[in-house]
């Protein structure tokens, strides 16, 4: 059996190439938009990709099924409950896709979405029972899926309860390979960065799965209490993934001017602070979750030009933007003038000294549930993902200090406020926990 897992570190997404090397055939499950990794691996292993299988319609990233279908004539399987508008083969509960000695068996597991389908994998050279299960967005390592992205949270949680109980019927030795790892917005805080587990280990140590073994009311109460924000552009990404197929996007062109575009500066925050195009937004490529963060601060209607330190970084940023549904990029801004700058704080002590002589507004740009669990006295909470829409609420002429937990979101927030003409001076190293700890030591 051929089995290969691919993990997109930026979005925390897992996809798979599964097949039979003896028969020379394989399937891709939940492909990313950048399909070259599957084609290269299939060529290396001497197999032909004959089908794509979608566990569900994704809400956080653009699928590559359209490119595989359009560019390579590969058929797509998905549950008919997904109401896809592209041509597909219906993947109903219990259906099997035979790839030589390997069988993919569909297990309808609603909850995250009504059409969600896990895929049990059988290697008939070993046994007629499943060896692995691709759980998609139903069961994760250490966690279960969130139920509020397609239907009401309670309705989704009720469906997820039955789906997890069905997965619990699998033997303990069956290996679990999920559709996401830590860093994704599709699961809870307990998601592990580990790419696999077993049914037996999750049965013992996965709290969410453990609740599925108990009363439904208790499970629904915990599962439906979702605090994390929804993936940016959720409805738009779902619509793209439902069809028509999305093919390859044109190559990016070099732009000599920033007129009429929204500039996304993907350099480190220190480089952005030293000099940037006026009005540009800064989401560093090197930071974790670049695509998700960019999706929170950009509008799909923005004509986006990428400003990067190198052409390679610009192309990498474009690929990650494509993955979250930004397909119509204006181009790469080449050698622009950098007349604007931004003051940043890299030490809490330096910020504290500045606050002694400055009437600054402290803005905690973490999410609401993080702020509710404790923040710096005197600060107000405006999540960075809301700042572009709410910058008009803030007074010009006053120093504004955005901060978060590590500094990453604060730097993004600083660029948004600076683009709005405000005097933003973000704390880009350290944040709430360290700040409160230093204050506690100082007052002891």
N, C-alpha and C positions, 0 to 999 in steps of 0.2 A: 504493500500500500504506500502511495505517495501522500505525505501529509506535511504541509508547511504553513506555519502561522506567520502573519505579518502584522506588526503593531505600528500604528502611526502615533509617534510620541507627542506630536503637537496637539492632537485631538483625543488621544487615548482610545483610538478605535482599533479593533482587531478584525482582520480578514484572513481568508484561508484558501489555499490551493489543495484540493483533495482529489485523488484519483488512483488509477491502477497502472503502474509502470509496465506490467506485462502486456496489457491491452493497449497501452499508449494513449489513454484518454484521461481527462481530468475536468473538474468543475471548480469555479471560483465562487466562494461564498462571501457575500457582503463586500463587494469590491470597492476600493477607493477610486476617486476620479482619476488619479494617476495610475493608469493600468499597466504601465511599462514593467513594473516589478513582477507581475504575474506572467506576462508574455516572456520575459527574460528567463524566469525560473522554469516555465514550461519547456522552453527551448533547451535549456541546460539539462533538464531531466528527460528529454526525448518524448514528451507527451503533447497531445493536442487538446486544447481547451474546447470542450463541446457544449458547455452550458454554464450559465450564471444562476446562482440561487440566492434570492434575497430572503432573509428571515423576516423582514418587515420593511415598510417605507421609512427611511431614516429621516430624522428631524434635525440632526446636528451637522451633517456633512452631505455633500453631493456624491451620489453613487457613480461608479464607473460602468454600470451596466449598459448605459446608452452608448458609450464609446465602444465597448466590446461588441455590441450588437451592430452598430453602424459601420465600424471600421473592420470588423472581422466576421460578421454574419453569425454571431453566436446567439443562440436562443436563451431566453430568460424565463426562469421559474419564480413565481410568487403566488401567495394565496389570493384567490379571487376576492376575498373580503377586502383586500387593499384597494379595490376599484381603480387599478392602474389603467391609464388610457393608452399605453403602448401595447404592442402585440406581446403576449406572454403565454407560457404553459401554466395551467392552474396547479398549484401545489396545495392539495387538500390533505387533511389529517390521514395519516397512514400511507400516503402515496410513497412510492419508492422510485428512485432514479438509480439505474444500474450502470456502473462504470467498470466493466470487466468483473474482477473479483470483489469490487467494492460497491456497497449499496448505501445510498443516502435515504434515510427514512424520515418522513415529516411527522412532527409531533406538534399539534396546534396548541400554542401556549399563550393565549391572550392575556392582557393586563397592561403591558407597556403600550401596546397598540392592539386593536381588536384582531388584526390579521396575523399577529406575531406567531412565528413557527420555528421551533427548535429543530435541529437536524441531528438525528442519531446516525452514527457511522458504523457500518458493519464490514469487517474484513473476513470474507468467507473462507480465506485460506487458514484462518485461525479458529473462527467459530461463527455460528449463526446469530449470536447475540451481539448487541452493541459493544464496541470497544471504547468509543469516544462519543461525546455529545457536544455539539456546537449550540450553546444556549442563547446566542444572540443577546438581546436585551431583556432576558427574563431573569436568569440567575447569573450573578457575577461572583468572582472570587471574593468572599468576605461580605457580600451584600446582595440585595435584590434590586430589580429595576424600579425606577420611580413610575407611578401610575397616572400622572396628571398631564401628560403631553398630548394625548389624543382625545381623551374623554375626561369626565369629571374624576377627581382623585379617588372618591369613594367607589365609583363604578369600576375604575381601573384596578383598584386594590382588590375588589371582590374577584375580578377575573384573574388577577395575579395569584391570589390565594389558591385557586383551583389548579393553576398551571404549575406552581411550585410543588404542590402535593403530587401532581402527576410525575414531575421529575424525580421526586423522592421514591417513586416506585422502581427506579433504575437501581441495579446492584451497586454496592459501595465501590467496587473497583472501576466503575466507568469513569473515564477521565473527562473533566469539564474544561471546555475552552470557550470563554465568553466573547461577546461582541465589543466589550469595552473593558479597560483597566482604569486605575486611578487617574484622575485628570479630566474625566468625562463628566458632562452635566446630566447624563442619562441615568445615573444611579445615586445612591446615598453616600454619606461621608465615610462609610466603612469599606469602600471599594479598595482592593489591594492593587498594587502595581505589578503583582505576580500574574503571569499570563495564563496559568492553568492551575487546576486542582483536581480533586476527585469528588464524586458524589458522597463517599463516606466521610471525607475530611470536612466537607461543607455541612454535612448532616450534623457533625459533632460541634463545629466551631463557628458556623455562620449564624449569627443571631437572627437575621431576617428569615432565613430558611427554617430555623428552629421554631419561630413563631407560626410558620405555616403548618407545623405539626400540631398546633393547639387550636383554640376556638377562633372562628373567623372574625368575631367582633374585635378581639384584641389585635389580630393581625391587621385588620383594616384601619383601626385607630392609629397604629404606629405608621403603617405604610402611607396613609393618606396625608400625614402631617409633614408635607414637603416644605422645606425652607429655602432651598437653593433656587436661584433664578432659572428661568427656562432658557434653552439655547437661543442665541440671537438669530433673528430672521427665521424663526421656526416655521411659520406658515409658508414662507417663500421657499425654503429648502424642501419641505414636504411636497409642495406643488411641483417643484422641479423634478423631484424623484418619482412622482406619480406619472409623469409624462407630459408631453412627448419626450422622446429620447434627446438627451443633450450630448452633442458630439464634441470634438476637439475645438478649442478656442484658437483664434488667430495669434500669431506671434506678436509680442509687444514691440512697439515702435519707440524710438528715442524722441523725446520732446525737448525743445529748446526753451520753452517758456512755461510758467505755471499759471498763465492766464486761463480762467474758465475751468480750472480743475481743483479738486480737493487733493492736497499733497499729503500722502502718508509717508512719513519719515520713519524708516525701520532701523535706523542706526541706534547705538546705545544712548541712553538718556544723557550721559555726560557729553557726548558729541553733539546731540541736539541742543543742549543747554549752551554750549560754546558758540553755536551759530546754526541758524536754520532759516528756511524760507518763511517769511511772515504768513501767519494763518495756517501753517501745517500742523498736522497731528502726529504725535510720536507714539508708536507701538513697536518696541524693539523686537527685531526678529529673533534675537538670541534668548528672549524670555520664554518661559513655559506658556503654553496655550495661546500662541500668537494668533492663530486663526479665530479662536473664540473671542479674544479680547478685541481684535480688529472688528469682528462682527458686531460687537456691542457699541462701538463708537462710530462706525461708518454707516451711511445710509445706502441702500441698494440703488438709489437714484443719483448718488454722487458720481461724477466722472473722476475716477481715481488715478492719480499719477504717483508712482512709487519713487521715493528718493532713498537710495541706499549707498553704502560705502563702496560697494563693488557691483559690477554687473551680475556676478554670480548670486550675491545676496538679493538683488532685485528680482531675479528669476525665481529664486527659492521663495521669496515673499509672494510673488504672483501665483506660484503653484499652491501655496497654502491658502491664499485668498480664493482661488478657484474652488478649493475643497469645501469652502463654506458658502459657495454660491455667488461670489463676486466674479462674474465672467467677462463683463464689458469694461475692462481696464483701459484707461486712456493711453497709458504707456509708461516709460521710464524717464524720469526727469534727469537729464544729463548735465552735470556741472553747473548747477544753479547758483546764483549769488546767495550768500547766507548772511544777510544784514541783521537778523533778529537774534536775540539771546534771551536766556532765562536763568534767573538765580535759583540754585538748588542748595539744599542742605544735605550733607553727607554724614553729619554727626548730630546727635540729639543735644549734646552740650552746647554746640554752636547755635542751634535753634533756640534753646532755652535762653541763652544770652541775648539773642536778637529780640526775643519776645519781651524782655525787660524794658526795651525802649521803643517797641513797635506795637501799635494797636492792631494786631493781626486777627483775622478770622480763621479759626482752626476747623478744617473740614475733614471728617473721617469718611474716606471714600470706599470703605468696605461695604458689604451688603448689610441689609437691615438686621438680619438675625445675628450677624457678627457683632454689630454695634450694640445690640440688646444685651449681649453677654459681657459687656464691659468696654469702656473707652476712656479717653483722656478727659478729665473734667473741663467743662467749658466749650467742648467741641460740638459741632452739629454734624448730622449724618446726611450726606448726599452721595449715594453710590456712584462710582465713576461712570458706570454705564448710563446714568441719567443726566450727567453734567452737561452734555451738549445741548440738551433740550431745556435745561434749567439754569444755564449760565446767566440768563437775563434777570434772575431773581437776586443776583449778587451785586453789590454796589461797586461801581468803578471808583478808583482812587484809594481803595483800602487794600492792604496786603492780605493775600489769602494763602494759607498754608495747607495744602492737601497732604494727607498721610494715610497709611494703611497698616498692614502688618509687616511687610518686608520692604516696601518702597516701590515695588513694581507698578502697582496700580496708581500710586501717588504720582509717579512720573507721567503716566498717561493722562491723569487728571490735570496735571500742571499744563501740559500741552493744549488740552481742550480749553482751559481757562485763558491761557495766553492767546490762543487763536480768537477768543471772544473779546480781546482787548483788555483783559484784567491783569493785575499784578500778582501773578501766581509764583510762589516759591516753595516747591514741594520738598518734602523730606524723602529722599530716595534711597537712604540706607537705614534700615531698622524701622520700627514702627511702634504700634500700640503696646505690645507686651514688654519690649525693652524700655520704652518710655515710662510706663507705669512702674516697672521694677526699679529704674533709676530714681524716680520720685519717692518710692517707698524707702529706698536706702538712704536718700538724702534727709528724709523726715524722721528716720529712726534715731 
